[in-house]
Structure formats: C-alpha cells, structure tokens
Amino acid sequence: MLRKTALCTALCFFATTPLLAGKGGTLPFNTDLEKAPAAARDVGKAQVYYFTKDH
Amino acid sequence: MEQDGKDLALILVHAARGGARALMDKYGVKSFPTVVFTDSEGSETARLAGRDEDSVARQFEEHAKKYTRVTPWLESIDKAVAAGKEANKPVLVFAVDPRHPASAFIETFFAHNISYKTVEKFAISKVAFSKKDKQLKGLKIRKGATVYYLDPNDETLRARKVSASDPAKFKKQLDKLLEKYAEKVEKAAKAG
C-alpha cells in the first residue's frame, strides 16, 4: 500500500510538473495502443508505458 | 535531450481498454499503477524506480538518453562524402541557418518524424550556412535552412535541393532518392 501511494505520488508529479510536462501542462501520453508503439519503433524512440486502472 | 516527452514515446495503457491485455501479458503487469520502460523495439529495460521528483525526472531523462536513437549527424560535408563513398550511401547536407525558423522545424523532422531506418541509409551532415562559404558556393548550396542531396560518387559534386516543407513529402522524396541512387549503383556495377 505504501509502495502504491509512493508510485501514485510520483505519477501525479509526472502529469503536472512543468519540468516534464509539455506546454499544455500535462505529459503528452498517447493512448493509441496499436499505433503508438509502432510509431516509436519507426523513429527509434524509447518508450514508457504507464499502466493504470484509474484514468 | 528534451524532457517534454519528445524524446520518449509515452503510452498510457488503461487496463479496461482494448489492446491493454496483450501489453499487460507482454510485460507481466499484475498491479497498478506500473510504469515500464522499454527500448524503441519494445523490449523492457527497467521499471519506475524513483520515489521522489528528482529521481523520477532523472530516470526519464537517462532512459531517453540511453535508448532513443539520435540523428547521426556528421560535422562536415567532407566527412559525409567520405562516409557516403565508404558505405555506398547517398549524402544529405542540412545547411543550418539558426535565424530561420525552418531550421528548427527540419531538425525536428529528422529527430521525430523520419524513420531512423531511412535516415541511416544516408550519410548526413549538418553544417552552418553562410553565403561566403566557398565549399557551399562550389556545391551550389545557396540557401540556409534547407536540405540538399549529393551523390558522393559524382566526379563534380553538385547539391540538389530537397524540399522539406512537410514530413510526408520529405519522406517520399528521401525514398525516391534512395531508389534512384540504388538504380545508379546497380547500373554502374553492371557497366563496370
């Protein structure tokens, strides 16, 4: 539980911090699970998957 | 490396949505939230380890630095031509004019819009544009913030402009140039 809370705190931080966030104030997460990984592979971008039940 | 998500593909997987199950199985995700870091091919490299703002930010930054491919710019036209000759690749020269907004736009194309597999088929260089530069003049590179094509095997090197007004057109042109170059190489091999 403690671990989960810490993770939630960290992830809330991702979504709001100006350090990581784009101009809109949130990270530009892509939700297209078919196209996003393929597009990343094509241009050689490393990927970060955020698995959640809460959004 | 930028930290605004441009150097990483950030993918949100909601457990209840279509396609999530396959990814959860692939990465063995059993609890939520879980953050999985992968290379560009999708092989897992790490999980979120940070528990504070600084270490989380650092992990994102280091992950991008280590696993996102960067455009393999060569610092001079001579180096690109030599590399092109050695590896039998056509050459692209990006004449950068920092005062021109199109320069940043073109750099973004290379970093984020063009397949690295296409980019790696060229020897590419990025040089500062100056009207007074004798080498650029000799190659007929007369405009900054512009991409030029060169055949490294041509005896009289002459640059041809490649229009980079939008990523789709740019990609098509690069594919066409690669195709033509391959045909030329094949013809030369048959003749020689």
gemmi code that builds the backbone of each chain (N, CA, C; Angstrom):
import gemmi

chains = {
    "A": [
        ("MET", (0.842, -1.210, 0.000), (0.000, 0.000, 0.000), (0.877, 1.261, 0.000)),
        ("LEU", (1.899, 1.167, 0.859), (2.808, 2.305, 0.954), (3.497, 2.526, -0.402)),
        ("ARG", (3.899, 1.398, -1.018), (4.582, 1.468, -2.301), (3.664, 2.100, -3.349)),
        ("LYS", (2.404, 1.645, -3.334), (1.448, 2.152, -4.310), (1.241, 3.660, -4.125)),
        ("THR", (1.162, 4.082, -2.890), (0.957, 5.508, -2.629), (2.137, 6.317, -3.156)),
        ("ALA", (3.328, 5.776, -2.926), (4.520, 6.486, -3.397), (4.525, 6.566, -4.917)),
        ("LEU", (4.129, 5.480, -5.542), (4.081, 5.474, -7.009), (3.056, 6.474, -7.517)),
        ("CYS", (1.890, 6.476, -6.879), (0.837, 7.426, -7.294), (1.340, 8.850, -7.181)),
        ("THR", (2.049, 9.110, -6.086), (2.564, 10.465, -5.884), (3.528, 10.812, -7.012)),
        ("ALA", (4.397, 9.849, -7.330), (5.379, 10.095, -8.390), (4.682, 10.325, -9.726)),
        ("LEU", (3.652, 9.528, -9.997), (2.978, 9.660, -11.288), (2.156, 10.939, -11.369)),
        ("CYS", (1.573, 11.336, -10.258), (0.850, 12.611, -10.265), (1.841, 13.724, -10.559)),
        ("PHE", (3.033, 13.549, -10.028), (4.077, 14.531, -10.285), (4.392, 14.608, -11.770)),
        ("PHE", (4.512, 13.444, -12.432), (4.792, 13.448, -13.874), (3.772, 14.288, -14.609)),
        ("ALA", (2.532, 14.056, -14.229), (1.446, 14.636, -15.008), (1.312, 16.130, -14.810)),
        ("THR", (1.926, 16.640, -13.784), (1.702, 18.059, -13.512), (2.960, 18.912, -13.548)),
        ("THR", (4.085, 18.282, -13.320), (5.276, 19.133, -13.190), (5.666, 19.831, -14.481)),
        ("PRO", (6.003, 21.072, -14.390), (6.442, 21.788, -15.599), (7.765, 21.242, -16.125)),
        ("LEU", (8.529, 20.571, -15.268), (9.805, 20.017, -15.708), (9.614, 18.983, -16.803)),
        ("LEU", (8.648, 18.098, -16.614), (8.433, 17.042, -17.595), (7.277, 17.329, -18.535)),
        ("ALA", (6.385, 18.189, -18.101), (5.176, 18.394, -18.890), (5.403, 19.281, -20.100)),
        ("GLY", (4.556, 19.084, -21.108), (4.596, 19.933, -22.289), (3.911, 21.259, -21.984)),
        ("LYS", (3.702, 22.059, -23.032), (3.138, 23.390, -22.816), (1.727, 23.338, -22.233)),
        ("GLY", (1.002, 22.264, -22.544), (-0.374, 22.155, -22.060), (-0.450, 21.831, -20.575)),
        ("GLY", (0.696, 21.536, -19.969), (0.703, 21.275, -18.542), (0.584, 19.806, -18.195)),
        ("THR", (0.400, 18.947, -19.193), (0.364, 17.510, -18.908), (1.303, 16.812, -19.871)),
        ("LEU", (1.737, 15.632, -19.470), (2.620, 14.892, -20.371), (1.821, 14.412, -21.578)),
        ("PRO", (2.447, 14.412, -22.739), (1.709, 14.018, -23.946), (1.601, 12.502, -24.079)),
        ("PHE", (0.812, 11.878, -23.193), (0.619, 10.433, -23.275), (-0.219, 10.088, -24.488)),
        ("ASN", (0.189, 9.039, -25.166), (-0.573, 8.558, -26.311), (-1.396, 7.354, -25.849)),
        ("THR", (-2.644, 7.286, -26.252), (-3.490, 6.174, -25.796), (-3.795, 5.191, -26.925)),
        ("ASP", (-3.209, 5.439, -28.105), (-3.450, 4.522, -29.223), (-2.466, 3.350, -29.108)),
        ("LEU", (-2.952, 2.249, -28.554), (-2.053, 1.135, -28.230), (-1.580, 0.374, -29.466)),
        ("GLU", (-2.217, 0.606, -30.585), (-1.792, -0.060, -31.803), (-0.727, 0.779, -32.527)),
        ("LYS", (-1.057, 2.079, -32.679), (-0.158, 2.935, -33.472), (1.048, 3.462, -32.700)),
        ("ALA", (0.872, 3.788, -31.429), (1.961, 4.455, -30.689), (3.240, 3.614, -30.612)),
        ("PRO", (3.153, 2.311, -30.244), (4.411, 1.537, -30.197), (5.062, 1.405, -31.577)),
        ("ALA", (4.237, 1.245, -32.615), (4.782, 1.102, -33.977), (5.466, 2.398, -34.416)),
        ("ALA", (4.843, 3.529, -34.099), (5.430, 4.823, -34.475), (6.751, 5.038, -33.744)),
        ("ALA", (6.791, 4.647, -32.472), (8.027, 4.805, -31.686), (9.143, 3.952, -32.280)),
        ("ARG", (8.786, 2.732, -32.650), (9.775, 1.820, -33.247), (10.332, 2.436, -34.534)),
        ("ASP", (9.424, 3.001, -35.333), (9.812, 3.557, -36.628), (10.841, 4.685, -36.504)),
        ("VAL", (10.604, 5.582, -35.547), (11.530, 6.720, -35.430), (12.625, 6.479, -34.388)),
        ("GLY", (12.645, 5.275, -33.812), (13.713, 4.923, -32.875), (13.587, 5.561, -31.506)),
        ("LYS", (12.333, 5.765, -31.054), (12.145, 6.387, -29.735), (11.976, 5.351, -28.638)),
        ("ALA", (12.666, 5.548, -27.531), (12.444, 4.702, -26.363), (11.010, 4.930, -25.876)),
        ("GLN", (10.457, 3.925, -25.207), (9.045, 4.009, -24.805), (8.884, 3.915, -23.286)),
        ("VAL", (7.828, 4.565, -22.805), (7.456, 4.437, -21.393), (5.971, 4.103, -21.351)),
        ("TYR", (5.659, 2.957, -20.785), (4.262, 2.535, -20.668), (3.787, 2.796, -19.244)),
        ("TYR", (2.671, 3.515, -19.154), (2.074, 3.771, -17.843), (0.779, 2.961, -17.779)),
        ("PHE", (0.818, 1.873, -17.026), (-0.364, 1.015, -16.876), (-1.177, 1.506, -15.688)),
        ("THR", (-2.451, 1.733, -15.922), (-3.293, 2.239, -14.838), (-4.711, 1.687, -14.932)),
        ("LYS", (-5.409, 1.813, -13.816), (-6.842, 1.479, -13.805), (-7.653, 2.733, -13.532)),
        ("ASP", (-6.948, 3.820, -13.217), (-7.626, 4.979, -12.635), (-8.056, 6.077, -13.596)),
        ("HIS", (-7.626, 6.031, -14.862), (-7.945, 7.176, -15.729), (-9.095, 6.875, -16.678)),
    ],
    "B": [
        ("MET", (18.972, 16.327, -24.554), (17.693, 15.605, -24.560), (16.581, 16.466, -23.950)),
        ("GLU", (15.460, 16.460, -24.614), (14.347, 17.225, -24.074), (13.600, 16.388, -23.044)),
        ("GLN", (12.966, 17.079, -22.123), (12.247, 16.332, -21.093), (10.742, 16.538, -21.208)),
        ("ASP", (10.276, 16.934, -22.371), (8.846, 17.195, -22.508), (8.134, 16.061, -23.235)),
        ("GLY", (8.763, 14.915, -23.309), (8.111, 13.771, -23.938), (8.484, 13.607, -25.396)),
        ("LYS", (9.195, 14.570, -25.988), (9.531, 14.460, -27.412), (10.556, 13.357, -27.666)),
        ("ASP", (11.407, 13.126, -26.698), (12.445, 12.113, -26.891), (12.014, 10.739, -26.406)),
        ("LEU", (10.812, 10.647, -25.900), (10.275, 9.369, -25.437), (8.864, 9.221, -25.973)),
        ("ALA", (8.462, 7.984, -26.248), (7.049, 7.755, -26.581), (6.367, 7.381, -25.274)),
        ("LEU", (5.465, 8.229, -24.822), (4.772, 7.999, -23.544), (3.409, 7.391, -23.855)),
        ("ILE", (3.198, 6.192, -23.370), (1.987, 5.463, -23.754), (1.166, 5.122, -22.516)),
        ("LEU", (-0.065, 5.604, -22.516), (-0.962, 5.366, -21.383), (-1.815, 4.134, -21.676)),
        ("VAL", (-1.722, 3.139, -20.803), (-2.472, 1.903, -21.010), (-3.506, 1.762, -19.902)),
        ("HIS", (-4.761, 1.977, -20.252), (-5.817, 1.785, -19.261), (-6.228, 0.312, -19.305)),
        ("ALA", (-6.174, -0.323, -18.141), (-6.383, -1.779, -18.068), (-7.686, -2.253, -18.711)),
        ("ALA", (-8.700, -1.397, -18.693), (-10.006, -1.847, -19.175), (-10.185, -1.643, -20.679)),
        ("ARG", (-9.245, -0.975, -21.305), (-9.430, -0.650, -22.734), (-8.872, -1.727, -23.647)),
        ("GLY", (-9.389, -1.724, -24.867), (-8.957, -2.703, -25.865), (-7.461, -2.630, -26.125)),
        ("GLY", (-6.835, -3.792, -26.234), (-5.411, -3.826, -26.523), (-4.546, -3.855, -25.269)),
        ("ALA", (-5.143, -3.518, -24.115), (-4.356, -3.446, -22.876), (-3.892, -4.835, -22.436)),
        ("ARG", (-4.766, -5.833, -22.579), (-4.459, -7.181, -22.098), (-3.164, -7.722, -22.708)),
        ("ALA", (-3.028, -7.540, -24.037), (-1.834, -8.053, -24.721), (-0.567, -7.400, -24.159)),
        ("LEU", (-0.632, -6.090, -23.895), (0.542, -5.394, -23.362), (0.814, -5.809, -21.911)),
        ("MET", (-0.287, -6.010, -21.134), (-0.106, -6.435, -19.740), (0.556, -7.811, -19.687)),
        ("ASP", (0.138, -8.690, -20.603), (0.745, -10.024, -20.655), (2.201, -9.939, -21.099)),
        ("LYS", (2.430, -9.114, -22.125), (3.793, -8.982, -22.656), (4.783, -8.536, -21.572)),
        ("TYR", (4.357, -7.557, -20.753), (5.266, -7.013, -19.739), (5.016, -7.585, -18.340)),
        ("GLY", (4.125, -8.559, -18.242), (3.863, -9.193, -16.943), (3.321, -8.227, -15.910)),
        ("VAL", (2.448, -7.341, -16.336), (1.899, -6.346, -15.406), (0.724, -6.955, -14.640)),
        ("LYS", (0.844, -6.954, -13.321), (-0.208, -7.561, -12.496), (-0.792, -6.572, -11.502)),
        ("SER", (-0.128, -5.453, -11.285), (-0.671, -4.469, -10.346), (-0.615, -3.076, -10.978)),
        ("PHE", (-1.375, -2.170, -10.368), (-1.490, -0.814, -10.937), (-1.250, 0.230, -9.851)),
        ("PRO", (-0.670, 1.354, -10.179), (-0.063, 1.640, -11.481), (1.301, 0.960, -11.613)),
        ("THR", (1.680, 0.682, -12.842), (3.017, 0.164, -13.125), (3.583, 0.966, -14.297)),
        ("VAL", (4.828, 1.324, -14.184), (5.469, 2.059, -15.276), (6.620, 1.213, -15.817)),
        ("VAL", (6.528, 0.896, -17.104), (7.532, 0.037, -17.740), (8.317, 0.858, -18.768)),
        ("PHE", (9.612, 0.792, -18.682), (10.479, 1.480, -19.647), (10.963, 0.441, -20.658)),
        ("THR", (10.903, 0.787, -21.945), (11.398, -0.137, -22.971), (12.312, 0.607, -23.952)),
        ("ASP", (13.072, -0.169, -24.714), (13.833, 0.458, -25.796), (12.876, 0.721, -26.964)),
        ("SER", (13.391, 1.193, -28.079), (12.489, 1.561, -29.177), (11.805, 0.343, -29.802)),
        ("GLU", (12.393, -0.829, -29.619), (11.789, -2.044, -30.175), (10.749, -2.644, -29.237)),
        ("GLY", (10.628, -2.075, -28.042), (9.619, -2.568, -27.100), (10.125, -3.605, -26.121)),
        ("SER", (11.447, -3.804, -26.054), (11.991, -4.741, -25.063), (12.166, -4.013, -23.734)),
        ("GLU", (11.651, -4.630, -22.683), (11.706, -3.967, -21.371), (13.141, -3.757, -20.916)),
        ("THR", (13.406, -2.551, -20.405), (14.748, -2.252, -19.912), (14.727, -1.946, -18.412)),
        ("ALA", (13.601, -1.462, -17.906), (13.529, -1.097, -16.481), (12.076, -0.829, -16.079)),
        ("ARG", (11.866, -0.720, -14.776), (10.575, -0.251, -14.232), (10.852, 1.035, -13.472)),
        ("LEU", (9.788, 1.761, -13.198), (9.965, 3.014, -12.465), (10.617, 2.723, -11.125)),
        ("ALA", (11.719, 3.402, -10.864), (12.433, 3.143, -9.617), (12.378, 4.342, -8.687)),
        ("GLY", (12.120, 5.506, -9.233), (12.175, 6.726, -8.438), (11.023, 6.846, -7.456)),
        ("ARG", (11.304, 7.463, -6.349), (10.258, 7.694, -5.351), (10.179, 9.185, -4.998)),
        ("ASP", (10.951, 9.975, -5.683), (10.881, 11.415, -5.446), (11.035, 12.131, -6.782)),
        ("GLU", (10.690, 13.391, -6.786), (10.647, 14.157, -8.038), (11.956, 14.099, -8.824)),
        ("ASP", (13.053, 14.306, -8.124), (14.339, 14.357, -8.821), (14.713, 13.027, -9.448)),
        ("SER", (14.531, 11.942, -8.692), (14.968, 10.653, -9.252), (14.044, 10.204, -10.376)),
        ("VAL", (12.756, 10.542, -10.290), (11.822, 10.201, -11.374), (12.206, 10.964, -12.649)),
        ("ALA", (12.463, 12.245, -12.476), (12.851, 13.066, -13.636), (14.146, 12.548, -14.237)),
        ("ARG", (15.068, 12.169, -13.354), (16.367, 11.668, -13.819), (16.202, 10.361, -14.588)),
        ("GLN", (15.310, 9.488, -14.093), (15.131, 8.201, -14.772), (14.566, 8.405, -16.182)),
        ("PHE", (13.624, 9.330, -16.319), (13.074, 9.629, -17.653), (14.187, 10.125, -18.576)),
        ("GLU", (14.947, 11.070, -18.047), (15.989, 11.695, -18.863), (17.044, 10.673, -19.278)),
        ("GLU", (17.476, 9.863, -18.307), (18.523, 8.879, -18.611), (18.018, 7.803, -19.566)),
        ("HIS", (16.740, 7.469, -19.429), (16.169, 6.457, -20.321), (16.173, 6.958, -21.771)),
        ("ALA", (15.749, 8.197, -21.961), (15.743, 8.784, -23.309), (17.160, 8.844, -23.866)),
        ("LYS", (18.081, 9.254, -23.037), (19.474, 9.400, -23.455), (20.053, 8.058, -23.894)),
        ("LYS", (19.708, 7.008, -23.173), (20.299, 5.703, -23.434), (19.611, 4.953, -24.572)),
        ("TYR", (18.305, 5.101, -24.687), (17.587, 4.213, -25.607), (16.942, 4.882, -26.827)),
        ("THR", (16.816, 6.207, -26.826), (16.250, 6.847, -28.020), (17.369, 7.127, -29.007)),
        ("ARG", (17.149, 6.685, -30.239), (18.199, 6.873, -31.247), (18.321, 8.347, -31.615)),
        ("VAL", (19.535, 8.792, -31.773), (19.720, 10.188, -32.170), (20.160, 10.253, -33.630)),
        ("THR", (19.844, 11.369, -34.272), (20.212, 11.535, -35.677), (21.739, 11.522, -35.806)),
        ("PRO", (22.267, 10.652, -36.676), (23.736, 10.526, -36.751), (24.403, 11.605, -37.596)),
        ("TRP", (24.294, 12.863, -37.127), (24.875, 13.977, -37.893), (26.398, 13.878, -37.975)),
        ("LEU", (26.932, 14.120, -39.155), (28.383, 14.267, -39.294), (28.661, 15.766, -39.370)),
        ("GLU", (29.849, 16.170, -38.847), (30.024, 17.613, -38.670), (30.534, 18.364, -39.894)),
        ("SER", (30.830, 17.645, -40.974), (31.257, 18.373, -42.179), (30.793, 17.631, -43.427)),
        ("ILE", (30.749, 18.371, -44.518), (30.357, 17.766, -45.790), (31.426, 16.764, -46.221)),
        ("ASP", (32.692, 17.112, -45.993), (33.776, 16.195, -46.369), (33.619, 14.842, -45.676)),
        ("LYS", (33.299, 14.888, -44.392), (33.126, 13.632, -43.640), (31.943, 12.837, -44.193)),
        ("ALA", (30.864, 13.549, -44.531), (29.682, 12.867, -45.056), (29.977, 12.246, -46.426)),
        ("VAL", (30.695, 12.980, -47.255), (31.028, 12.445, -48.586), (31.943, 11.218, -48.436)),
        ("ALA", (32.922, 11.320, -47.528), (33.815, 10.174, -47.298), (33.009, 8.976, -46.771)),
        ("ALA", (32.119, 9.241, -45.830), (31.298, 8.156, -45.260), (30.376, 7.578, -46.328)),
        ("GLY", (29.850, 8.452, -47.186), (28.964, 8.012, -48.261), (29.705, 7.106, -49.241)),
        ("LYS", (30.919, 7.520, -49.582), (31.731, 6.710, -50.508), (32.055, 5.354, -49.888)),
        ("GLU", (32.437, 5.389, -48.627), (32.866, 4.162, -47.953), (31.710, 3.170, -47.796)),
        ("ALA", (30.555, 3.697, -47.413), (29.420, 2.793, -47.141), (28.457, 2.707, -48.326)),
        ("ASN", (28.831, 3.361, -49.426), (27.977, 3.406, -50.605), (26.570, 3.928, -50.279)),
        ("LYS", (26.565, 5.113, -49.692), (25.300, 5.756, -49.310), (25.235, 7.135, -49.952)),
        ("PRO", (24.058, 7.582, -50.331), (23.950, 8.964, -50.783), (24.096, 9.916, -49.591)),
        ("VAL", (24.346, 11.170, -49.901), (24.641, 12.146, -48.842), (23.531, 13.179, -48.727)),
        ("LEU", (23.200, 13.512, -47.496), (22.296, 14.642, -47.251), (23.069, 15.701, -46.493)),
        ("VAL", (22.896, 16.928, -46.932), (23.535, 18.046, -46.231), (22.426, 18.972, -45.747)),
        ("PHE", (22.403, 19.205, -44.453), (21.431, 20.150, -43.902), (22.179, 21.447, -43.630)),
        ("ALA", (21.870, 22.467, -44.439), (22.508, 23.771, -44.270), (21.697, 24.555, -43.246)),
        ("VAL", (22.253, 24.689, -42.067), (21.502, 25.287, -40.949), (21.655, 26.805, -40.925)),
        ("ASP", (20.542, 27.476, -40.843), (20.556, 28.915, -40.614), (19.756, 29.149, -39.340)),
        ("PRO", (20.432, 29.343, -38.218), (19.712, 29.443, -36.945), (18.716, 30.600, -36.880)),
        ("ARG", (18.888, 31.583, -37.771), (17.948, 32.731, -37.751), (16.640, 32.393, -38.441)),
        ("HIS", (16.667, 31.316, -39.199), (15.484, 30.938, -39.969), (14.679, 29.881, -39.202)),
        ("PRO", (13.383, 30.141, -38.929), (12.607, 29.178, -38.126), (12.526, 27.783, -38.744)),
        ("ALA", (12.687, 27.690, -40.062), (12.601, 26.378, -40.718), (13.727, 25.444, -40.283)),
        ("SER", (14.829, 26.011, -39.792), (15.939, 25.161, -39.363), (15.523, 24.245, -38.220)),
        ("ALA", (14.856, 24.819, -37.225), (14.410, 24.012, -36.077), (13.367, 22.994, -36.523)),
        ("PHE", (12.521, 23.419, -37.435), (11.462, 22.585, -37.984), (12.072, 21.341, -38.674)),
        ("ILE", (13.105, 21.582, -39.481), (13.753, 20.481, -40.215), (14.472, 19.540, -39.245)),
        ("GLU", (15.098, 20.119, -38.241), (15.806, 19.290, -37.263), (14.806, 18.367, -36.548)),
        ("THR", (13.634, 18.889, -36.285), (12.579, 18.087, -35.645), (12.137, 16.947, -36.562)),
        ("PHE", (12.054, 17.213, -37.851), (11.722, 16.155, -38.824), (12.649, 14.966, -38.628)),
        ("PHE", (13.954, 15.302, -38.656), (14.946, 14.239, -38.576), (14.842, 13.475, -37.262)),
        ("ALA", (14.647, 14.228, -36.184), (14.635, 13.578, -34.867), (13.340, 12.819, -34.589)),
        ("HIS", (12.226, 13.319, -35.067), (10.955, 12.755, -34.605), (10.000, 12.258, -35.680)),
        ("ASN", (10.233, 12.598, -36.939), (9.246, 12.244, -37.955), (9.732, 11.283, -39.024)),
        ("ILE", (11.018, 11.204, -39.195), (11.536, 10.359, -40.267), (12.058, 9.055, -39.672)),
        ("SER", (11.705, 7.953, -40.309), (12.151, 6.654, -39.833), (13.673, 6.625, -39.737)),
        ("TYR", (14.188, 6.165, -38.566), (15.647, 6.131, -38.436), (16.253, 5.156, -39.432)),
        ("LYS", (15.447, 4.177, -39.855), (15.960, 3.226, -40.853), (16.202, 3.939, -42.188)),
        ("THR", (15.363, 4.921, -42.502), (15.575, 5.729, -43.717), (16.793, 6.627, -43.515)),
        ("VAL", (16.826, 7.300, -42.379), (17.933, 8.232, -42.108), (19.281, 7.515, -42.180)),
        ("GLU", (19.323, 6.288, -41.653), (20.589, 5.559, -41.622), (21.055, 5.088, -43.006)),
        ("LYS", (20.182, 5.224, -43.988), (20.595, 4.844, -45.347), (21.360, 5.975, -46.040)),
        ("PHE", (21.406, 7.129, -45.371), (22.153, 8.277, -45.908), (23.355, 8.557, -45.007)),
        ("ALA", (24.385, 9.191, -45.593), (25.434, 9.798, -44.766), (24.971, 11.240, -44.611)),
        ("ILE", (24.704, 11.670, -43.393), (24.106, 13.001, -43.268), (24.985, 13.950, -42.460)),
        ("SER", (25.002, 15.180, -42.942), (25.795, 16.174, -42.224), (24.975, 17.430, -41.990)),
        ("LYS", (25.388, 18.119, -40.957), (24.714, 19.368, -40.597), (25.792, 20.432, -40.565)),
        ("VAL", (25.648, 21.439, -41.422), (26.678, 22.482, -41.476), (26.041, 23.864, -41.364)),
        ("ALA", (26.807, 24.790, -40.817), (26.301, 26.164, -40.688), (26.295, 26.805, -42.074)),
        ("PHE", (25.176, 27.420, -42.412), (25.081, 28.059, -43.732), (25.687, 29.452, -43.701)),
        ("SER", (26.480, 29.739, -44.730), (26.992, 31.094, -44.911), (27.134, 31.324, -46.416)),
        ("LYS", (26.684, 32.488, -46.852), (26.764, 32.795, -48.292), (28.223, 32.904, -48.740)),
        ("LYS", (29.096, 33.194, -47.756), (30.511, 33.392, -48.100), (31.309, 32.092, -48.113)),
        ("ASP", (30.712, 31.015, -47.631), (31.444, 29.742, -47.538), (31.762, 29.218, -48.946)),
        ("LYS", (33.056, 29.043, -49.207), (33.475, 28.655, -50.562), (33.006, 27.243, -50.916)),
        ("GLN", (33.098, 26.335, -49.950), (32.681, 24.958, -50.241), (31.182, 24.908, -50.580)),
        ("LEU", (30.390, 25.627, -49.791), (28.943, 25.648, -50.055), (28.657, 26.274, -51.418)),
        ("LYS", (29.366, 27.353, -51.705), (29.198, 28.016, -53.013), (29.504, 27.041, -54.133)),
        ("GLY", (30.616, 26.341, -53.988), (31.057, 25.376, -55.007), (30.036, 24.267, -55.233)),
        ("LEU", (29.355, 23.899, -54.173), (28.366, 22.823, -54.284), (26.983, 23.342, -54.700)),
        ("LYS", (26.889, 24.638, -54.879), (25.627, 25.321, -55.229), (24.627, 25.278, -54.073)),
        ("ILE", (25.158, 25.261, -52.874), (24.274, 25.359, -51.702), (24.109, 26.842, -51.406)),
        ("ARG", (22.967, 27.358, -51.849), (22.792, 28.816, -51.828), (21.781, 29.294, -50.802)),
        ("LYS", (21.134, 28.311, -50.134), (20.080, 28.710, -49.179), (20.255, 28.012, -47.850)),
        ("GLY", (20.053, 28.767, -46.780), (20.111, 28.150, -45.458), (18.773, 27.528, -45.116)),
        ("ALA", (18.730, 26.817, -44.003), (17.512, 26.136, -43.542), (16.960, 25.235, -44.649)),
        ("THR", (17.872, 24.573, -45.330), (17.489, 23.749, -46.476), (18.297, 22.452, -46.463)),
        ("VAL", (17.660, 21.397, -46.989), (18.356, 20.108, -47.077), (18.766, 19.884, -48.533)),
        ("TYR", (19.974, 19.408, -48.712), (20.483, 19.135, -50.063), (20.911, 17.679, -50.187)),
        ("TYR", (20.853, 17.186, -51.414), (21.254, 15.822, -51.716), (22.529, 15.841, -52.546)),
        ("LEU", (23.406, 14.901, -52.265), (24.642, 14.789, -53.049), (24.900, 13.325, -53.361)),
        ("ASP", (25.382, 13.065, -54.561), (25.833, 11.713, -54.874), (27.346, 11.711, -54.638)),
        ("PRO", (27.824, 10.966, -53.635), (29.260, 11.054, -53.307), (30.164, 10.517, -54.406)),
        ("ASN", (29.600, 9.774, -55.355), (30.423, 9.197, -56.422), (30.497, 10.075, -57.665)),
        ("ASP", (29.715, 11.170, -57.673), (29.784, 12.085, -58.809), (31.136, 12.797, -58.814)),
        ("GLU", (31.750, 12.845, -59.980), (33.053, 13.500, -60.038), (32.960, 14.986, -59.720)),
        ("THR", (31.938, 15.611, -60.297), (31.730, 17.024, -59.964), (30.555, 17.091, -59.002)),
        ("LEU", (30.876, 17.143, -57.738), (29.817, 17.156, -56.727), (28.919, 18.371, -56.905)),
        ("ARG", (27.629, 18.113, -56.971), (26.699, 19.230, -57.074), (25.452, 18.911, -56.244)),
        ("ALA", (25.123, 19.818, -55.363), (24.000, 19.559, -54.454), (22.666, 19.855, -55.126)),
        ("ARG", (21.688, 19.032, -54.790), (20.320, 19.279, -55.270), (19.439, 19.512, -54.065)),
        ("LYS", (18.574, 20.501, -54.179), (17.708, 20.852, -53.052), (16.649, 19.766, -52.824)),
        ("VAL", (16.390, 19.453, -51.577), (15.309, 18.527, -51.235), (14.275, 19.337, -50.467)),
        ("SER", (13.072, 19.366, -50.984), (12.060, 20.181, -50.314), (11.611, 19.502, -49.022)),
        ("ALA", (11.637, 20.277, -47.947), (11.244, 19.711, -46.659), (10.102, 20.524, -46.056)),
        ("SER", (9.102, 20.805, -46.905), (8.016, 21.649, -46.407), (7.051, 20.887, -45.508)),
        ("ASP", (6.959, 19.584, -45.681), (6.189, 18.798, -44.705), (6.750, 17.377, -44.623)),
        ("PRO", (6.579, 16.729, -43.457), (7.237, 15.437, -43.235), (6.862, 14.373, -44.267)),
        ("ALA", (5.606, 14.324, -44.665), (5.174, 13.278, -45.600), (5.882, 13.428, -46.951)),
        ("LYS", (5.925, 14.670, -47.467), (6.604, 14.919, -48.750), (8.099, 14.636, -48.631)),
        ("PHE", (8.644, 15.027, -47.517), (10.073, 14.846, -47.275), (10.416, 13.350, -47.286)),
        ("LYS", (9.612, 12.555, -46.577), (9.818, 11.103, -46.534), (9.781, 10.515, -47.938)),
        ("LYS", (8.768, 10.927, -48.708), (8.616, 10.413, -50.079), (9.838, 10.730, -50.914)),
        ("GLN", (10.315, 11.979, -50.777), (11.486, 12.378, -51.553), (12.716, 11.578, -51.160)),
        ("LEU", (12.872, 11.336, -49.871), (14.034, 10.563, -49.427), (13.968, 9.148, -49.994)),
        ("ASP", (12.785, 8.551, -49.958), (12.626, 7.197, -50.504), (12.969, 7.172, -51.991)),
        ("LYS", (12.489, 8.200, -52.710), (12.753, 8.293, -54.150), (14.251, 8.439, -54.424)),
        ("LEU", (14.904, 9.271, -53.633), (16.348, 9.484, -53.817), (17.120, 8.191, -53.561)),
        ("LEU", (16.686, 7.445, -52.545), (17.353, 6.168, -52.240), (17.169, 5.184, -53.391)),
        ("GLU", (15.956, 5.187, -53.919), (15.642, 4.292, -55.031), (16.514, 4.618, -56.252)),
        ("LYS", (16.570, 5.908, -56.585), (17.364, 6.340, -57.742), (18.836, 6.045, -57.534)),
        ("TYR", (19.299, 6.271, -56.321), (20.710, 6.024, -56.023), (21.030, 4.537, -56.194)),
        ("ALA", (20.136, 3.679, -55.695), (20.342, 2.227, -55.810), (20.377, 1.810, -57.280)),
        ("GLU", (19.484, 2.396, -58.080), (19.466, 2.092, -59.528), (20.784, 2.478, -60.184)),
        ("LYS", (21.262, 3.665, -59.817), (22.507, 4.176, -60.381), (23.687, 3.267, -60.012)),
        ("VAL", (23.707, 2.851, -58.749), (24.786, 1.974, -58.274), (24.739, 0.641, -59.027)),
        ("GLU", (23.523, 0.152, -59.227), (23.357, -1.131, -59.923), (23.835, -1.026, -61.375)),
        ("LYS", (23.452, 0.073, -62.014), (23.878, 0.299, -63.405), (25.392, 0.360, -63.495)),
        ("ALA", (25.989, 1.111, -62.566), (27.445, 1.267, -62.572), (28.125, -0.082, -62.359)),
        ("ALA", (27.552, -0.900, -61.494), (28.143, -2.219, -61.223), (28.074, -3.100, -62.472)),
        ("LYS", (26.941, -3.022, -63.161), (26.774, -3.824, -64.387), (27.755, -3.357, -65.464)),
        ("ALA", (27.883, -2.024, -65.575), (28.758, -1.459, -66.609), (30.230, -1.728, -66.304)),
        ("GLY", (30.555, -1.701, -65.000), (31.954, -1.845, -64.610), (32.345, -3.294, -64.465)),
    ],
}
model = gemmi.Model(1)
for chain_id, residues in chains.items():
    chain = gemmi.Chain(chain_id)
    for i, (resn, *xyz) in enumerate(residues, 1):
        res = gemmi.Residue()
        res.name, res.seqid = resn, gemmi.SeqId(i, " ")
        for name, pos in zip(("N", "CA", "C"), xyz):
            atom = gemmi.Atom()
            atom.name, atom.element = name, gemmi.Element(name[0])
            atom.pos, atom.b_iso = gemmi.Position(*pos), 0.0
            res.add_atom(atom)
        chain.add_residue(res)
    model.add_chain(chain)
structure = gemmi.Structure()
structure.add_model(model)
structure.setup_entities()
